[in-house]
Each structure stands twice: as C-alpha cells, then as structure tokens.
C-alpha cells in the first residue's frame, strides 16, 4: 500500500492539471482555446496550471504566430507521459484495494 501512495504525484492533484494531461495523453498537442473549452476554465486558471506542469517538465508550451494571431500550444513530454501513467496506475491500484 505504501508503494502505491508513493506513486501518487502531487503535480496532478488538481482537476485542471489532471484534465490538461488527460487531453495531451490522447492528442499529440492541443492549443490554448481547445484546452480552455474542453476543461471549462478561465484563461488565468489554464495558464497557471499549465505553467506548473511546464515547471515539472511534464509539458512543453510553444508560442507562435499564425498569421498575425498568437497561438499557444501544449505537448506532453516523454517524462510527463511516464509520470502521468504511473499516477493513473497508482490511483487504479488504490481503488482496487478499497
């Protein structure tokens, strides 16, 4: 049981971060507007939670211009995918033990 708890990652303890990673696990990337709409969050909430995941090196934030419009996109890193998978596996194990 202690091993399972150790694999629960505090970086994913908020529903918005969990949502960002869930979307990025099944998509190569997602842009700001898509994530905002899918997760039903404000600009500030999405930006701050994405920044937290970026600081853990779990996602990469890419900013560019498409035409004259700014575009921000997000991608999960290899270590982010591994950490998220371990987190979900730990949660599933914990639920099976209940």
Secondary structure, 3 states (H helix, E strand, C coil): CHHHHHCCCHHHCCHHHHHHHHHHHHCCCEEHHHHHHHHCCCHHHHHHHHHHHHHCCCEEEEEEEECCEEEEEEEECHHHHHHHHHHHHHHHHHHHHC
